Amino acid sequence: MAGFIRTLEAQTVPVAEFDERLWGAMVDYVTVGVDKRLTVVFRDGTGMDG
C-alpha cells in the first residue's frame, strides 16, 4: 500500500485515464472464472468481483 501511495503522490496531474504504474502498484493479481467473471485481488489482500 505504501508503494501505491508514493506513486499517487508523485502524480503531477489528476489521473484521467488508465495508468499501468498505478494499476501495478495496487493490484496483486486478477483471476478469470469459468463464467468469465473477473476477480481482482489488491496488494492488501482484499478482493473485488466484477
PDB file of N, CA, C and O in Angstrom:
ATOM      1  N   MET A   1       0.819  -1.183   0.000  1.00  0.00           N
ATOM      2  CA  MET A   1       0.000   0.000   0.000  1.00  0.00           C
ATOM      3  C   MET A   1       0.869   1.254   0.000  1.00  0.00           C
ATOM      4  O   MET A   1       0.510   2.260  -0.612  1.00  0.00           O
ATOM      5  N   ALA A   2       1.992   1.197   0.676  1.00  0.00           N
ATOM      6  CA  ALA A   2       2.880   2.357   0.729  1.00  0.00           C
ATOM      7  C   ALA A   2       3.387   2.712  -0.669  1.00  0.00           C
ATOM      8  O   ALA A   2       3.501   3.890  -1.010  1.00  0.00           O
ATOM      9  N   GLY A   3       3.692   1.691  -1.479  1.00  0.00           N
ATOM     10  CA  GLY A   3       4.132   1.947  -2.844  1.00  0.00           C
ATOM     11  C   GLY A   3       3.059   2.621  -3.663  1.00  0.00           C
ATOM     12  O   GLY A   3       3.351   3.505  -4.469  1.00  0.00           O
ATOM     13  N   PHE A   4       1.816   2.212  -3.466  1.00  0.00           N
ATOM     14  CA  PHE A   4       0.695   2.820  -4.173  1.00  0.00           C
ATOM     15  C   PHE A   4       0.568   4.292  -3.782  1.00  0.00           C
ATOM     16  O   PHE A   4       0.378   5.151  -4.642  1.00  0.00           O
ATOM     17  N   ILE A   5       0.671   4.579  -2.497  1.00  0.00           N
ATOM     18  CA  ILE A   5       0.558   5.962  -2.025  1.00  0.00           C
ATOM     19  C   ILE A   5       1.702   6.811  -2.579  1.00  0.00           C
ATOM     20  O   ILE A   5       1.478   7.945  -3.004  1.00  0.00           O
ATOM     21  N   ARG A   6       2.913   6.280  -2.577  1.00  0.00           N
ATOM     22  CA  ARG A   6       4.047   7.022  -3.147  1.00  0.00           C
ATOM     23  C   ARG A   6       3.818   7.312  -4.630  1.00  0.00           C
ATOM     24  O   ARG A   6       4.121   8.406  -5.108  1.00  0.00           O
ATOM     25  N   THR A   7       3.284   6.331  -5.353  1.00  0.00           N
ATOM     26  CA  THR A   7       3.014   6.524  -6.776  1.00  0.00           C
ATOM     27  C   THR A   7       1.965   7.608  -6.989  1.00  0.00           C
ATOM     28  O   THR A   7       2.106   8.442  -7.883  1.00  0.00           O
ATOM     29  N   LEU A   8       0.914   7.601  -6.172  1.00  0.00           N
ATOM     30  CA  LEU A   8      -0.112   8.642  -6.279  1.00  0.00           C
ATOM     31  C   LEU A   8       0.458  10.014  -5.945  1.00  0.00           C
ATOM     32  O   LEU A   8       0.151  10.996  -6.622  1.00  0.00           O
ATOM     33  N   GLU A   9       1.275  10.088  -4.917  1.00  0.00           N
ATOM     34  CA  GLU A   9       1.857  11.368  -4.527  1.00  0.00           C
ATOM     35  C   GLU A   9       2.774  11.934  -5.612  1.00  0.00           C
ATOM     36  O   GLU A   9       2.949  13.149  -5.703  1.00  0.00           O
ATOM     37  N   ALA A  10       3.355  11.067  -6.427  1.00  0.00           N
ATOM     38  CA  ALA A  10       4.257  11.510  -7.490  1.00  0.00           C
ATOM     39  C   ALA A  10       3.506  12.055  -8.700  1.00  0.00           C
ATOM     40  O   ALA A  10       4.117  12.665  -9.577  1.00  0.00           O
ATOM     41  N   GLN A  11       2.191  11.846  -8.763  1.00  0.00           N
ATOM     42  CA  GLN A  11       1.401  12.339  -9.890  1.00  0.00           C
ATOM     43  C   GLN A  11       1.389  13.866  -9.869  1.00  0.00           C
ATOM     44  O   GLN A  11       1.161  14.475  -8.823  1.00  0.00           O
ATOM     45  N   THR A  12       1.630  14.472 -11.008  1.00  0.00           N
ATOM     46  CA  THR A  12       1.614  15.934 -11.079  1.00  0.00           C
ATOM     47  C   THR A  12       0.292  16.477 -11.608  1.00  0.00           C
ATOM     48  O   THR A  12       0.006  17.668 -11.487  1.00  0.00           O
ATOM     49  N   VAL A  13      -0.515  15.587 -12.200  1.00  0.00           N
ATOM     50  CA  VAL A  13      -1.832  15.978 -12.720  1.00  0.00           C
ATOM     51  C   VAL A  13      -2.842  14.923 -12.282  1.00  0.00           C
ATOM     52  O   VAL A  13      -2.453  13.795 -11.977  1.00  0.00           O
ATOM     53  N   PRO A  14      -4.127  15.262 -12.245  1.00  0.00           N
ATOM     54  CA  PRO A  14      -5.144  14.265 -11.891  1.00  0.00           C
ATOM     55  C   PRO A  14      -5.111  13.077 -12.856  1.00  0.00           C
ATOM     56  O   PRO A  14      -4.785  13.228 -14.033  1.00  0.00           O
ATOM     57  N   VAL A  15      -5.448  11.914 -12.348  1.00  0.00           N
ATOM     58  CA  VAL A  15      -5.480  10.706 -13.181  1.00  0.00           C
ATOM     59  C   VAL A  15      -6.781  10.728 -13.978  1.00  0.00           C
ATOM     60  O   VAL A  15      -7.871  10.665 -13.410  1.00  0.00           O
ATOM     61  N   ALA A  16      -6.652  10.818 -15.307  1.00  0.00           N
ATOM     62  CA  ALA A  16      -7.824  10.922 -16.167  1.00  0.00           C
ATOM     63  C   ALA A  16      -7.996   9.707 -17.069  1.00  0.00           C
ATOM     64  O   ALA A  16      -9.032   9.553 -17.716  1.00  0.00           O
ATOM     65  N   GLU A  17      -6.986   8.845 -17.114  1.00  0.00           N
ATOM     66  CA  GLU A  17      -7.082   7.661 -17.955  1.00  0.00           C
ATOM     67  C   GLU A  17      -6.264   6.546 -17.318  1.00  0.00           C
ATOM     68  O   GLU A  17      -5.558   6.759 -16.333  1.00  0.00           O
ATOM     69  N   PHE A  18      -6.371   5.354 -17.895  1.00  0.00           N
ATOM     70  CA  PHE A  18      -5.672   4.197 -17.355  1.00  0.00           C
ATOM     71  C   PHE A  18      -4.177   4.472 -17.246  1.00  0.00           C
ATOM     72  O   PHE A  18      -3.562   4.992 -18.177  1.00  0.00           O
ATOM     73  N   ASP A  19      -3.600   4.119 -16.097  1.00  0.00           N
ATOM     74  CA  ASP A  19      -2.169   4.290 -15.860  1.00  0.00           C
ATOM     75  C   ASP A  19      -1.624   2.963 -15.352  1.00  0.00           C
ATOM     76  O   ASP A  19      -1.948   2.543 -14.241  1.00  0.00           O
ATOM     77  N   GLU A  20      -0.802   2.302 -16.153  1.00  0.00           N
ATOM     78  CA  GLU A  20      -0.333   0.968 -15.774  1.00  0.00           C
ATOM     79  C   GLU A  20       0.545   0.990 -14.531  1.00  0.00           C
ATOM     80  O   GLU A  20       0.619  -0.016 -13.827  1.00  0.00           O
ATOM     81  N   ARG A  21       1.213   2.103 -14.237  1.00  0.00           N
ATOM     82  CA  ARG A  21       2.000   2.184 -12.999  1.00  0.00           C
ATOM     83  C   ARG A  21       1.085   2.126 -11.774  1.00  0.00           C
ATOM     84  O   ARG A  21       1.388   1.436 -10.800  1.00  0.00           O
ATOM     85  N   LEU A  22      -0.029   2.850 -11.829  1.00  0.00           N
ATOM     86  CA  LEU A  22      -0.973   2.819 -10.714  1.00  0.00           C
ATOM     87  C   LEU A  22      -1.615   1.439 -10.584  1.00  0.00           C
ATOM     88  O   LEU A  22      -1.776   0.919  -9.480  1.00  0.00           O
ATOM     89  N   TRP A  23      -1.977   0.857 -11.721  1.00  0.00           N
ATOM     90  CA  TRP A  23      -2.557  -0.487 -11.721  1.00  0.00           C
ATOM     91  C   TRP A  23      -1.605  -1.467 -11.050  1.00  0.00           C
ATOM     92  O   TRP A  23      -2.007  -2.226 -10.168  1.00  0.00           O
ATOM     93  N   GLY A  24      -0.349  -1.449 -11.466  1.00  0.00           N
ATOM     94  CA  GLY A  24       0.652  -2.349 -10.916  1.00  0.00           C
ATOM     95  C   GLY A  24       0.950  -2.088  -9.451  1.00  0.00           C
ATOM     96  O   GLY A  24       1.340  -3.000  -8.722  1.00  0.00           O
ATOM     97  N   ALA A  25       0.768  -0.849  -9.015  1.00  0.00           N
ATOM     98  CA  ALA A  25       1.036  -0.503  -7.623  1.00  0.00           C
ATOM     99  C   ALA A  25      -0.063  -0.991  -6.692  1.00  0.00           C
ATOM    100  O   ALA A  25       0.191  -1.212  -5.508  1.00  0.00           O
ATOM    101  N   MET A  26      -1.287  -1.166  -7.205  1.00  0.00           N
ATOM    102  CA  MET A  26      -2.371  -1.543  -6.297  1.00  0.00           C
ATOM    103  C   MET A  26      -2.930  -2.945  -6.517  1.00  0.00           C
ATOM    104  O   MET A  26      -3.558  -3.493  -5.611  1.00  0.00           O
ATOM    105  N   VAL A  27      -2.723  -3.547  -7.696  1.00  0.00           N
ATOM    106  CA  VAL A  27      -3.301  -4.860  -7.979  1.00  0.00           C
ATOM    107  C   VAL A  27      -2.241  -5.942  -7.862  1.00  0.00           C
ATOM    108  O   VAL A  27      -1.165  -5.842  -8.450  1.00  0.00           O
ATOM    109  N   ASP A  28      -2.561  -6.986  -7.090  1.00  0.00           N
ATOM    110  CA  ASP A  28      -1.656  -8.124  -6.952  1.00  0.00           C
ATOM    111  C   ASP A  28      -1.856  -9.089  -8.117  1.00  0.00           C
ATOM    112  O   ASP A  28      -0.900  -9.455  -8.800  1.00  0.00           O
ATOM    113  N   TYR A  29      -3.120  -9.502  -8.340  1.00  0.00           N
ATOM    114  CA  TYR A  29      -3.410 -10.384  -9.469  1.00  0.00           C
ATOM    115  C   TYR A  29      -4.896 -10.348  -9.799  1.00  0.00           C
ATOM    116  O   TYR A  29      -5.718  -9.888  -9.007  1.00  0.00           O
ATOM    117  N   VAL A  30      -5.219 -10.849 -10.999  1.00  0.00           N
ATOM    118  CA  VAL A  30      -6.597 -10.946 -11.475  1.00  0.00           C
ATOM    119  C   VAL A  30      -6.824 -12.387 -11.914  1.00  0.00           C
ATOM    120  O   VAL A  30      -5.990 -12.968 -12.609  1.00  0.00           O
ATOM    121  N   THR A  31      -7.954 -12.963 -11.509  1.00  0.00           N
ATOM    122  CA  THR A  31      -8.297 -14.306 -11.974  1.00  0.00           C
ATOM    123  C   THR A  31      -9.571 -14.217 -12.815  1.00  0.00           C
ATOM    124  O   THR A  31     -10.420 -13.352 -12.601  1.00  0.00           O
ATOM    125  N   VAL A  32      -9.678 -15.129 -13.769  1.00  0.00           N
ATOM    126  CA  VAL A  32     -10.863 -15.216 -14.617  1.00  0.00           C
ATOM    127  C   VAL A  32     -11.520 -16.556 -14.330  1.00  0.00           C
ATOM    128  O   VAL A  32     -10.901 -17.607 -14.497  1.00  0.00           O
ATOM    129  N   GLY A  33     -12.779 -16.516 -13.897  1.00  0.00           N
ATOM    130  CA  GLY A  33     -13.514 -17.736 -13.593  1.00  0.00           C
ATOM    131  C   GLY A  33     -14.040 -18.412 -14.841  1.00  0.00           C
ATOM    132  O   GLY A  33     -13.987 -17.850 -15.935  1.00  0.00           O
ATOM    133  N   VAL A  34     -14.552 -19.627 -14.669  1.00  0.00           N
ATOM    134  CA  VAL A  34     -15.111 -20.360 -15.810  1.00  0.00           C
ATOM    135  C   VAL A  34     -16.306 -19.633 -16.416  1.00  0.00           C
ATOM    136  O   VAL A  34     -16.633 -19.830 -17.587  1.00  0.00           O
ATOM    137  N   ASP A  35     -16.958 -18.787 -15.611  1.00  0.00           N
ATOM    138  CA  ASP A  35     -18.085 -17.992 -16.107  1.00  0.00           C
ATOM    139  C   ASP A  35     -17.621 -16.659 -16.707  1.00  0.00           C
ATOM    140  O   ASP A  35     -18.438 -15.797 -17.032  1.00  0.00           O
ATOM    141  N   LYS A  36     -16.288 -16.500 -16.850  1.00  0.00           N
ATOM    142  CA  LYS A  36     -15.639 -15.316 -17.433  1.00  0.00           C
ATOM    143  C   LYS A  36     -15.750 -14.078 -16.556  1.00  0.00           C
ATOM    144  O   LYS A  36     -15.533 -12.961 -17.024  1.00  0.00           O
ATOM    145  N   ARG A  37     -16.089 -14.275 -15.280  1.00  0.00           N
ATOM    146  CA  ARG A  37     -16.097 -13.156 -14.339  1.00  0.00           C
ATOM    147  C   ARG A  37     -14.697 -12.936 -13.810  1.00  0.00           C
ATOM    148  O   ARG A  37     -13.960 -13.889 -13.555  1.00  0.00           O
ATOM    149  N   LEU A  38     -14.333 -11.679 -13.647  1.00  0.00           N
ATOM    150  CA  LEU A  38     -13.013 -11.321 -13.148  1.00  0.00           C
ATOM    151  C   LEU A  38     -13.040 -11.126 -11.641  1.00  0.00           C
ATOM    152  O   LEU A  38     -14.010 -10.604 -11.092  1.00  0.00           O
ATOM    153  N   THR A  39     -11.988 -11.540 -10.986  1.00  0.00           N
ATOM    154  CA  THR A  39     -11.780 -11.237  -9.579  1.00  0.00           C
ATOM    155  C   THR A  39     -10.434 -10.533  -9.477  1.00  0.00           C
ATOM    156  O   THR A  39      -9.398 -11.082  -9.853  1.00  0.00           O
ATOM    157  N   VAL A  40     -10.467  -9.311  -8.963  1.00  0.00           N
ATOM    158  CA  VAL A  40      -9.254  -8.523  -8.787  1.00  0.00           C
ATOM    159  C   VAL A  40      -8.854  -8.617  -7.327  1.00  0.00           C
ATOM    160  O   VAL A  40      -9.667  -8.343  -6.443  1.00  0.00           O
ATOM    161  N   VAL A  41      -7.611  -9.000  -7.062  1.00  0.00           N
ATOM    162  CA  VAL A  41      -7.095  -9.062  -5.699  1.00  0.00           C
ATOM    163  C   VAL A  41      -6.034  -7.981  -5.565  1.00  0.00           C
ATOM    164  O   VAL A  41      -5.051  -7.948  -6.305  1.00  0.00           O
ATOM    165  N   PHE A  42      -6.263  -7.093  -4.593  1.00  0.00           N
ATOM    166  CA  PHE A  42      -5.371  -5.979  -4.385  1.00  0.00           C
ATOM    167  C   PHE A  42      -4.208  -6.393  -3.492  1.00  0.00           C
ATOM    168  O   PHE A  42      -4.262  -7.431  -2.833  1.00  0.00           O
ATOM    169  N   ARG A  43      -3.173  -5.587  -3.474  1.00  0.00           N
ATOM    170  CA  ARG A  43      -1.953  -5.912  -2.723  1.00  0.00           C
ATOM    171  C   ARG A  43      -2.203  -6.012  -1.219  1.00  0.00           C
ATOM    172  O   ARG A  43      -1.414  -6.632  -0.506  1.00  0.00           O
ATOM    173  N   ASP A  44      -3.281  -5.415  -0.730  1.00  0.00           N
ATOM    174  CA  ASP A  44      -3.584  -5.522   0.696  1.00  0.00           C
ATOM    175  C   ASP A  44      -4.381  -6.782   1.013  1.00  0.00           C
ATOM    176  O   ASP A  44      -4.765  -7.000   2.162  1.00  0.00           O
ATOM    177  N   GLY A  45      -4.632  -7.613   0.001  1.00  0.00           N
ATOM    178  CA  GLY A  45      -5.324  -8.883   0.209  1.00  0.00           C
ATOM    179  C   GLY A  45      -6.826  -8.832  -0.012  1.00  0.00           C
ATOM    180  O   GLY A  45      -7.471  -9.879  -0.057  1.00  0.00           O
ATOM    181  N   THR A  46      -7.397  -7.653  -0.149  1.00  0.00           N
ATOM    182  CA  THR A  46      -8.826  -7.557  -0.407  1.00  0.00           C
ATOM    183  C   THR A  46      -9.107  -7.886  -1.860  1.00  0.00           C
ATOM    184  O   THR A  46      -8.235  -7.754  -2.719  1.00  0.00           O
ATOM    185  N   GLY A  47     -10.323  -8.312  -2.123  1.00  0.00           N
ATOM    186  CA  GLY A  47     -10.700  -8.684  -3.487  1.00  0.00           C
ATOM    187  C   GLY A  47     -11.973  -8.021  -3.916  1.00  0.00           C
ATOM    188  O   GLY A  47     -12.727  -7.493  -3.099  1.00  0.00           O
ATOM    189  N   MET A  48     -12.209  -8.052  -5.222  1.00  0.00           N
ATOM    190  CA  MET A  48     -13.406  -7.456  -5.782  1.00  0.00           C
ATOM    191  C   MET A  48     -13.812  -8.245  -7.009  1.00  0.00           C
ATOM    192  O   MET A  48     -13.015  -8.427  -7.929  1.00  0.00           O
ATOM    193  N   ASP A  49     -15.051  -8.715  -7.025  1.00  0.00           N
ATOM    194  CA  ASP A  49     -15.580  -9.428  -8.188  1.00  0.00           C
ATOM    195  C   ASP A  49     -16.213  -8.430  -9.145  1.00  0.00           C
ATOM    196  O   ASP A  49     -16.792  -7.423  -8.739  1.00  0.00           O
ATOM    197  N   GLY A  50     -16.085  -8.740 -10.415  1.00  0.00           N
ATOM    198  CA  GLY A  50     -16.668  -7.823 -11.388  1.00  0.00           C
ATOM    199  C   GLY A  50     -17.195  -8.525 -12.587  1.00  0.00           C
ATOM    200  O   GLY A  50     -17.718  -7.884 -13.498  1.00  0.00           O
TER     201      GLY A  50
END
